[in-house]
Amino acid sequence: MTAFPDLRVAFDRLLFAGDRVEFYWTLEGHHTGPAGTGNYVRISGRESWKFGPEGLIAESEGQFDTDEFERQTGSGRTAS
């Protein structure tokens, strides 16, 4: 959150997939924190959650396009 002081994460949808729940999100903000590029970033991703017997998230697996994130922030590697 330090890298994106104006960070906003929006809820896109929630899906039930067997014993897991998938939370889809979109993140947006300006990369203006320490060593920031100032670039506006907007990416989407998901979290796949498995709940424990007490109803709390026991396992979380996140996924987003890291190459796209690096391209938008300007912090990615350039192809040679």
PyRosetta script that sets phi, psi and omega in degrees:
from pyrosetta import init, pose_from_sequence

init()
pose = pose_from_sequence("MTAFPDLRVAFDRLLFAGDRVEFYWTLEGHHTGPAGTGNYVRISGRESWKFGPEGLIAESEGQFDTDEFERQTGSGRTAS")
pose.set_psi(1, -23.8)
pose.set_omega(1, 177.7)
pose.set_phi(2, -64.2)
pose.set_psi(2, -37.2)
pose.set_omega(2, -179.5)
pose.set_phi(3, -70.9)
pose.set_psi(3, -22.6)
pose.set_omega(3, -177.8)
pose.set_phi(4, -130.2)
pose.set_psi(4, 78.2)
pose.set_omega(4, -177.6)
pose.set_phi(5, -58.3)
pose.set_psi(5, -27.4)
pose.set_omega(5, 179.7)
pose.set_phi(6, -102.5)
pose.set_psi(6, 26.0)
pose.set_omega(6, -177.2)
pose.set_phi(7, -52.9)
pose.set_psi(7, 135.6)
pose.set_omega(7, 174.1)
pose.set_phi(8, -134.9)
pose.set_psi(8, 126.9)
pose.set_omega(8, 176.0)
pose.set_phi(9, -116.4)
pose.set_psi(9, 121.3)
pose.set_omega(9, -177.9)
pose.set_phi(10, -105.1)
pose.set_psi(10, 141.1)
pose.set_omega(10, 174.0)
pose.set_phi(11, -77.2)
pose.set_psi(11, 124.0)
pose.set_omega(11, 179.1)
pose.set_phi(12, -98.9)
pose.set_psi(12, -50.2)
pose.set_omega(12, 178.3)
pose.set_phi(13, -167.7)
pose.set_psi(13, 165.1)
pose.set_omega(13, 179.4)
pose.set_phi(14, -131.1)
pose.set_psi(14, 127.0)
pose.set_omega(14, -179.9)
pose.set_phi(15, -124.4)
pose.set_psi(15, 144.8)
pose.set_omega(15, 175.2)
pose.set_phi(16, -99.8)
pose.set_psi(16, 126.1)
pose.set_omega(16, -175.5)
pose.set_phi(17, -133.0)
pose.set_psi(17, 88.7)
pose.set_omega(17, -177.6)
pose.set_phi(18, 65.0)
pose.set_psi(18, -122.9)
pose.set_omega(18, -179.5)
pose.set_phi(19, -92.8)
pose.set_psi(19, 14.8)
pose.set_omega(19, -178.9)
pose.set_phi(20, -123.3)
pose.set_psi(20, 159.5)
pose.set_omega(20, 173.5)
pose.set_phi(21, -121.4)
pose.set_psi(21, 131.5)
pose.set_omega(21, -179.8)
pose.set_phi(22, -106.9)
pose.set_psi(22, 122.0)
pose.set_omega(22, -179.9)
pose.set_phi(23, -105.0)
pose.set_psi(23, 115.2)
pose.set_omega(23, 179.8)
pose.set_phi(24, -100.1)
pose.set_psi(24, 136.8)
pose.set_omega(24, -173.6)
pose.set_phi(25, -139.4)
pose.set_psi(25, 162.3)
pose.set_omega(25, 170.8)
pose.set_phi(26, -130.0)
pose.set_psi(26, 129.0)
pose.set_omega(26, -179.9)
pose.set_phi(27, -107.1)
pose.set_psi(27, 139.4)
pose.set_omega(27, 173.9)
pose.set_phi(28, -149.3)
pose.set_psi(28, 150.9)
pose.set_omega(28, 179.3)
pose.set_phi(29, 164.7)
pose.set_psi(29, 179.0)
pose.set_omega(29, -179.7)
pose.set_phi(30, -103.4)
pose.set_psi(30, 133.1)
pose.set_omega(30, -178.2)
pose.set_phi(31, -82.0)
pose.set_psi(31, 74.6)
pose.set_omega(31, -172.5)
pose.set_phi(32, -115.8)
pose.set_psi(32, 3.8)
pose.set_omega(32, 179.2)
pose.set_phi(33, -71.7)
pose.set_psi(33, -167.5)
pose.set_omega(33, 179.1)
pose.set_phi(34, -51.6)
pose.set_psi(34, 131.3)
pose.set_omega(34, -178.2)
pose.set_phi(35, 61.7)
pose.set_psi(35, 20.0)
pose.set_omega(35, 179.9)
pose.set_phi(36, -73.4)
pose.set_psi(36, 157.8)
pose.set_omega(36, 179.7)
pose.set_phi(37, -97.1)
pose.set_psi(37, -13.6)
pose.set_omega(37, -176.2)
pose.set_phi(38, 84.5)
pose.set_psi(38, -5.1)
pose.set_omega(38, -177.1)
pose.set_phi(39, -69.8)
pose.set_psi(39, 144.3)
pose.set_omega(39, 171.4)
pose.set_phi(40, -79.0)
pose.set_psi(40, 135.0)
pose.set_omega(40, -178.0)
pose.set_phi(41, -125.5)
pose.set_psi(41, 136.3)
pose.set_omega(41, 174.7)
pose.set_phi(42, -142.5)
pose.set_psi(42, 110.8)
pose.set_omega(42, 178.7)
pose.set_phi(43, -134.5)
pose.set_psi(43, 159.3)
pose.set_omega(43, 176.8)
pose.set_phi(44, -120.7)
pose.set_psi(44, 156.9)
pose.set_omega(44, 178.5)
pose.set_phi(45, -164.3)
pose.set_psi(45, -167.8)
pose.set_omega(45, 179.6)
pose.set_phi(46, -150.1)
pose.set_psi(46, 157.8)
pose.set_omega(46, 171.2)
pose.set_phi(47, -120.5)
pose.set_psi(47, 133.8)
pose.set_omega(47, 175.3)
pose.set_phi(48, -107.8)
pose.set_psi(48, 116.1)
pose.set_omega(48, -174.0)
pose.set_phi(49, -108.6)
pose.set_psi(49, 141.2)
pose.set_omega(49, 169.2)
pose.set_phi(50, -119.1)
pose.set_psi(50, 131.0)
pose.set_omega(50, -176.1)
pose.set_phi(51, -97.0)
pose.set_psi(51, 144.6)
pose.set_omega(51, 176.8)
pose.set_phi(52, -86.8)
pose.set_psi(52, 176.7)
pose.set_omega(52, -177.1)
pose.set_phi(53, -62.3)
pose.set_psi(53, -23.6)
pose.set_omega(53, 179.9)
pose.set_phi(54, -87.0)
pose.set_psi(54, 2.5)
pose.set_omega(54, 176.6)
pose.set_phi(55, 86.4)
pose.set_psi(55, 6.7)
pose.set_omega(55, 178.4)
pose.set_phi(56, -99.0)
pose.set_psi(56, 158.3)
pose.set_omega(56, 178.1)
pose.set_phi(57, -66.9)
pose.set_psi(57, 118.9)
pose.set_omega(57, -179.7)
pose.set_phi(58, -97.9)
pose.set_psi(58, -23.5)
pose.set_omega(58, -178.1)
pose.set_phi(59, -149.1)
pose.set_psi(59, 136.0)
pose.set_omega(59, 179.5)
pose.set_phi(60, -136.6)
pose.set_psi(60, 129.2)
pose.set_omega(60, 176.7)
pose.set_phi(61, -122.7)
pose.set_psi(61, 116.4)
pose.set_omega(61, -178.2)
pose.set_phi(62, -100.6)
pose.set_psi(62, 154.7)
pose.set_omega(62, 179.9)
pose.set_phi(63, -151.3)
pose.set_psi(63, 133.5)
pose.set_omega(63, 171.4)
pose.set_phi(64, -157.0)
pose.set_psi(64, 166.5)
pose.set_omega(64, -176.9)
pose.set_phi(65, -81.7)
pose.set_psi(65, 98.5)
pose.set_omega(65, -176.9)
pose.set_phi(66, -67.0)
pose.set_psi(66, -33.5)
pose.set_omega(66, 177.4)
pose.set_phi(67, -63.4)
pose.set_psi(67, -41.9)
pose.set_omega(67, 178.5)
pose.set_phi(68, -67.1)
pose.set_psi(68, -39.6)
pose.set_omega(68, 177.4)
pose.set_phi(69, -60.1)
pose.set_psi(69, -47.3)
pose.set_omega(69, -179.9)
pose.set_phi(70, -65.2)
pose.set_psi(70, -36.8)
pose.set_omega(70, 177.5)
pose.set_phi(71, -63.6)
pose.set_psi(71, -44.7)
pose.set_omega(71, -177.3)
pose.set_phi(72, -70.9)
pose.set_psi(72, -38.0)
pose.set_omega(72, 179.2)
pose.set_phi(73, -74.7)
pose.set_psi(73, -22.5)
pose.set_omega(73, -177.1)
pose.set_phi(74, 84.7)
pose.set_psi(74, 9.9)
pose.set_omega(74, -178.6)
pose.set_phi(75, -102.3)
pose.set_psi(75, 4.7)
pose.set_omega(75, -177.3)
pose.set_phi(76, -77.7)
pose.set_psi(76, 168.1)
pose.set_omega(76, 176.5)
pose.set_phi(77, -78.4)
pose.set_psi(77, 145.2)
pose.set_omega(77, 176.7)
pose.set_phi(78, -96.7)
pose.set_psi(78, 144.4)
pose.set_omega(78, 179.8)
pose.set_phi(79, -71.8)
pose.set_psi(79, 143.6)
pose.set_omega(79, 179.1)
pose.set_phi(80, -102.1)
pose.dump_pdb("model.pdb")
